[in-house]
C-alpha cells in the first residue's frame, strides 16, 4: 500500500515532516533506531546511519515513513491470510493467473515503442 498521489502531493505542499512519523510511531522508531545503530550489521554498525538520517532528518523525499504504517498493516493481513491455507492457495493462484499482463516482455515492448521510440533488434 502506498500513499495515493493526491495525499502525497498534499503532504509535500503542507510541509511533510518525517520526524513526526518517527516520533509518533513506537514501532517505526524502534526499527529505525535498530537499523541506524547497527543491530542488523554488527560488523559495520554505522553502515546504514546515513540512510536512517536521510529518512528522519533530511526530508524522506519518497515519504517512506508516511507509508510505513500502511505497509505493516498490509503485511499483517497477508500473515493472517497465510494462516488460512485454502483461501491463501485460491488467492495465490488468482494472483499468478493475472500476472501475465504485467510481464517484463510486454513492459519493455511498451517502453521501446511509446517512450524510447525505438525498434526491436532481432538477435
C-alpha positions in Angstrom: 0.0 0.0 0.0 1.3 3.4 -0.9 0.2 6.9 -0.3 -2.3 7.9 -3.0 -0.7 10.5 -5.3 -3.2 13.2 -4.2 -2.3 12.7 -0.5 1.4 12.6 -1.4 1.2 16.0 -3.1 -0.8 17.4 -0.2 1.7 16.2 2.4 4.6 17.7 0.4 2.7 21.0 -0.1 1.8 21.3 3.6 5.4 20.5 4.7 6.0 16.8 5.1 7.8 16.2 8.4 9.2 12.7 8.5 10.5 13.1 12.1 6.8 13.4 13.2 6.2 9.8 11.9 9.4 8.6 13.6 8.4 10.1 16.9 4.8 9.1 16.9 5.0 5.5 15.8 6.8 3.5 18.5 7.4 0.5 16.2 8.8 2.7 13.4 11.0 4.5 16.0 12.4 1.1 17.2 13.0 -0.2 13.7 14.9 2.8 12.5 16.9 3.1 15.8 17.9 -0.5 15.4 18.9 -0.1 11.8 20.8 3.1 12.5 22.7 1.6 15.5 23.9 -1.4 13.6 21.8 -4.1 15.3 21.4 -5.9 11.9 25.0 -5.3 10.8 27.3 -5.5 13.9 30.4 -5.8 11.7 29.7 -2.3 10.3 27.5 -0.6 12.9 27.4 2.8 11.1 26.7 1.4 7.6 23.0 2.4 7.5 23.3 5.6 9.7 23.2 7.9 6.6 20.1 6.1 5.3 18.3 6.5 8.5 19.3 10.1 8.8 18.1 10.8 5.3 14.7 9.4 6.2 14.3 11.1 9.6 16.3 14.3 9.2 16.7 15.1 5.6 13.3 15.1 4.0 12.5 11.5 3.2 11.8 12.5 -0.4 9.6 9.5 -1.2 7.7 9.7 2.1 8.6 6.2 3.1 7.9 7.0 6.8 4.4 8.2 5.9 3.8 4.8 4.2 5.3 2.7 6.9 2.1 2.0 8.9 0.1 1.0 5.9 2.8 -1.4 4.8 2.8 -3.0 8.2 -1.0 -3.2 8.3 -1.0 -4.8 4.8 1.7 -7.3 5.9 -0.5 -8.2 8.9 -3.4 -9.0 6.6 -1.1 -11.2 4.4 0.1 -13.0 7.6 -3.5 -13.6 8.6 -4.5 -14.9 5.2 -1.5 -17.2 5.1 -2.9 -19.0 8.2 -5.9 -20.0 6.0 -4.3 -22.4 3.6 -7.4 -22.9 1.3 -8.0 -19.2 0.9 -4.3 -18.5 0.6 -4.0 -21.0 -2.3 -7.0 -19.6 -4.1 -5.8 -16.0 -3.9 -2.2 -17.1 -4.8 -3.5 -18.9 -7.9 -5.6 -16.0 -9.0 -2.7 -13.6 -8.5 -0.4 -15.8 -10.6 -3.0 -16.2 -13.3 -3.4 -12.4 -13.5 0.3 -11.7 -13.7 0.6 -12.4 -17.4 -0.4 -8.9 -18.4 2.4 -7.5 -16.2 5.2 -9.5 -17.9 8.5 -7.8 -18.3 8.5 -8.6 -22.1 5.3 -6.6 -22.6 6.5 -3.7 -20.4 9.8 -3.5 -22.3 8.0 -3.6 -25.6 5.7 -0.7 -24.5 8.7 1.4 -23.2 10.5 0.8 -26.5 7.5 1.8 -28.6 6.0 4.6 -26.5 8.8 6.2 -24.5 12.1 5.4 -26.3 10.6 5.3 -29.8 13.0 2.5 -30.9 12.5 -0.6 -32.9 13.4 -4.1 -31.6 16.5 -5.8 -32.8 16.5 -9.5 -33.6 19.3 -11.5 -32.1 
